[in-house]
């Protein structure tokens, strides 16, 4: 089930359009030079990625980095994403292995 409509997809990045939006304050050539990743394929057709896809990739990358999404809150028109992850404990004592601990007491006594 894909609820993404074709008209919802972002338009292809175009330095000429960006320059016009900025009322010509930056030339298309300057925009292309300063943002090469955004405009590197301006001559080639590439399927733009829907913002939902971009968010999915971001959240998956955060998960791979051991971050856990714990809350999504709205602040006016914005959505705030809150993440947490366990803090690794440094091993300063010989024979003690690194381990991850949550909570305030790392010894497990309390």
N, C-alpha and C positions, 0 to 999 in steps of 0.2 A: 504494500500500500504506500504509494508515494503521493503526498499531498502538495508537493512543490509544483507550482504551475510555471510554465515557460515564461510568462510575462513577469513573474516574480524574480527571475534570475537577474543578477547585476549585469549591466551592459559592459561591453568590452572597453577596457581602459584606452582612452584616446587623448594624446597630449594636445591636439588642436581644440578639442572640446573643453579640456581643463583650462587652457589658456583663455578661451572665450568666457568661461565662468569667472575667471579672475580679471575680466575686462582688459585683457592684454597686458597686465602688469608683469607677467612672466611669459617669455616666448615658448612655443612648443618645443623648440630645440633645447632650451634650458631645462624645461620640465623633464624631457626624455633623458637628458644627461644626469640630472640630480636624482631621478627615481628610476634607475635602469631595471630593477627587478619588476617594477609595475608595468613598464612599457617595452620590455625586451621583445615581446611577441606581437607588437602592434601591427606588424605587417602580416602576421599569420593568424588564421582563425583558431581560437582556442575556446573551449567551453568554459564560460565563467562559472565559478562555484557559488552556490547559494549560501547565504550567511549561516543557515542551519548546519550545512556541511562543515563550514569553517569552525563553528562552535563545537561540533562533534569532535573534530580533529583536535581542537585545543583541549577539550575535556579528557580525551583519551591520552593525550601526551602528559597532562597533569597526573593522571592515574598511573602511567608508566613511571613517573618520577616520584611515586609514593605519596602523592597528595590525594586527599579524600574530600570530595565536595560534601559539605555538611549542611549548607543552607543557601537558599536563594531568597533574597529580600528585595522588595521594590522600594526605591527611594525616588519619589516623583516619577518621571518617565524612564528612569534608569533601573536596571536590575543589577543588584550586587551579589556576587558569588563569593561565598566564604569557604575556604579550604583549611584543612589541618593535615599535619603529618607528624609521625612520631619522631622525636629527636634522638639521634643515636648518642649513646653514652660513650665517652672516650675511655679507653682502657689504659689506666695509668699503673695498674698493679700487675705484676708478672703472673702469668697463668690465667688471668681473667679475660674472657672473650668479650668482644663488643656485642652489645645487645641493645634492642630498642625498648624503651619503657614509656608507658603513658601514665599520667597521674603525677602526684607530687612526691611520693615516696618510692624511690628506686629500689629499696631493699625488700619491699613486699611486706613490711611490718606496720601496717597502719593504714 
